[in-house]
Amino acid sequence: MMIPCPKTLAVLAVMFLVATPIVGQSPGPPESGRPPQGAATDAAATNILLLLADDLGYETLGCYGSRDFQTPHLDRLASQGMRFSRAYTSPVCTPSRMSLYTGTYVSRHGYDDVLPVHLGTRQAVDFRSGFTTLAQVLRQGGYRTSVTGKWQLAALEFHPQHCRDAGFDSWCVWQIWRDGGKTTRYWNPCFNHDGMIRPDIAERFGPDVLADYVIDQMESAVAAGRPFYIHHNMLLPHLPIVATPDQRRSGQPGSLEHMIGYMDSLCGRIIQAVDRLGIADQTCVIFMGDNGTDTRRKRQTDAGTVVGGKRDLNDAGTHIPLIVRHPGRIAAGAVVDDLVEMSDWFPTLCDYVNVPLPADLALDGVSFASRLENGPPPNRRWVSGGIHGDISLFDGQWRFDVRSQRVIDARHLPQETLLSEESARTAAGLQRLRDAAAEMQPKR
């Protein structure tokens, strides 16, 4: 509806841990930086600007009824576009982002925990021959592609071309591991910009540097007459809690409220640049979180108290904000309660900008491109999320935990209640989730 605002199950859990990834040939970069023959080069083609907040649940935005945080710029964005009230993902970054990049469920791509790049691991996601990414497909379709911020899928010290392997022509990302130690992201940040460590930002606040990079990338794409896909992996408001530039100036200590507020202001600055460049009508702006908020503190909303957050396979850990703006194509002020999830973005964006998907590419995501333009809802009956070898399925009423077989009554969110075994046996529609869990085992 749209208005104007999981003895077999235990085996499945093991299968999820050993899920085999999709093997697909990754499209290479355009030769000499030129777009492929027949690719989109028209300056009027639709740009994509994705603003992905780090550890931000839905309950932190004013437009979602937050009573604890102030987000005027994102609230304004919601009034100018479409807000999704039931967008879901996995409760930590690596599984969530892998579903976004590959359009597949955690049970298929197999990354169900945080890849320990912060510990200097030499592990890396295989984007050369193991996975096909959204950025690779868009680049093959003529888009200038760039990525920022958090890149926790490989240590660039050991895999210096990993962003390019994933489909990005340019990058300005936090190099988490350097010279045998972990670096910082906020003050005195260590950023890898197209293969070089930035020497000029020691005194700057990392998120400010990234916002400048995003705006520079938009400006250069406009000047070149090329459509862009900018994947802005924001650093805020991920821990540690630090004083933002505003708090340093005023002498106040850092807080989660201030970090979310500063994130909001940077989003406002970037969106203002879209408007200033005169490309608002050509640009699909997407704002969302990657997983729930990293706090054990209870949060208050108009609908009630939110309990839990990041790492929890419940509503608080997996329910994220999602706002999409594109003047002239997406209705302003619309609120949609369709179930959507992270894997859906791959087919959705390709549909939305008319870039064909590779014929042999297997995706789990369901396109909701038509919904963005006031069309019919997507054919998605449930959403999924995973962590530590466990999977949960949620159909809007019941949350089914595959490993434990627990059933959570989620009909009155943010309140969630564990059902008794007897009640779970008789809950209407639950068999559908059990059947779906059985079908999610990896295809051999």
HELIX and SHEET records of a PDB file:
HELIX    1   1 THR A    8  LEU A   17  1                                  10    
HELIX    2   2 GLU A   31  GLY A   33  5                                   3    
HELIX    3   3 TYR A   58  THR A   60  5                                   3    
HELIX    4   4 GLY A   62  TYR A   64  5                                   3    
HELIX    5   5 PRO A   72  GLN A   80  1                                   9    
HELIX    6   6 CYS A   93  THR A  102  1                                  10    
HELIX    7   7 VAL A  106  HIS A  109  1                                   4    
HELIX    8   8 VAL A  117  LEU A  119  5                                   3    
HELIX    9   9 LEU A  134  GLN A  140  1                                   7    
HELIX   10  10 HIS A  162  ASP A  165  1                                   4    
HELIX   11  11 GLY A  206  ALA A  224  1                                  19    
HELIX   12  12 PRO A  245  SER A  250  1                                   6    
HELIX   13  13 LEU A  256  ARG A  276  1                                  21    
HELIX   14  14 ALA A  280  GLN A  282  5                                   3    
HELIX   15  15 ASP A  315  THR A  318  1                                   4    
HELIX   16  16 MET A  342  ASP A  344  5                                   3    
HELIX   17  17 TRP A  345  TYR A  352  1                                   8    
HELIX   18  18 ALA A  369  LEU A  372  1                                   4    
HELIX   19  19 GLU A  421  THR A  426  1                                   6    
HELIX   20  20 LEU A  430  GLU A  439  1                                  10    
SHEET    1   A11 MET A   2  ILE A   3  0                                        
SHEET    2   A11 ALA A 334  VAL A 336 -1                                        
SHEET    3   A11 MET A  82  TYR A  88  1                                        
SHEET    4   A11 HIS A 319  ARG A 325 -1                                        
SHEET    5   A11 THR A 283  GLY A 289 -1                                        
SHEET    6   A11 ASN A  47  ALA A  53  1                                        
SHEET    7   A11 PHE A 228  ASN A 233  1                                        
SHEET    8   A11 ARG A 144  LYS A 150  1                                        
SHEET    9   A11 SER A 170  TRP A 174  1                                        
SHEET   10   A11 PHE A 191  HIS A 193 -1                                        
SHEET   11   A11 MET A 196  ILE A 197 -1                                        
SHEET    1   B 4 MET A   2  ILE A   3  0                                        
SHEET    2   B 4 ALA A 334  VAL A 336 -1                                        
SHEET    3   B 4 MET A  82  TYR A  88  1                                        
SHEET    4   B 4 VAL A 340  GLU A 341  1                                        
SHEET    1   C 2 TRP A 177  ARG A 178  0                                        
SHEET    2   C 2 GLY A 181  LYS A 182 -1                                        
SHEET    1   D 2 ARG A 299  THR A 301  0                                        
SHEET    2   D 2 GLY A 304  VAL A 306 -1                                        
SHEET    1   E 5 VAL A 383  ILE A 387  0                                        
SHEET    2   E 5 ASP A 390  PHE A 394 -1                                        
SHEET    3   E 5 TRP A 398  ASP A 401 -1                                        
SHEET    4   E 5 VAL A 407  HIS A 412 -1                                        
SHEET    5   E 5 GLN A 415  LEU A 418 -1                                        
END                                                                             
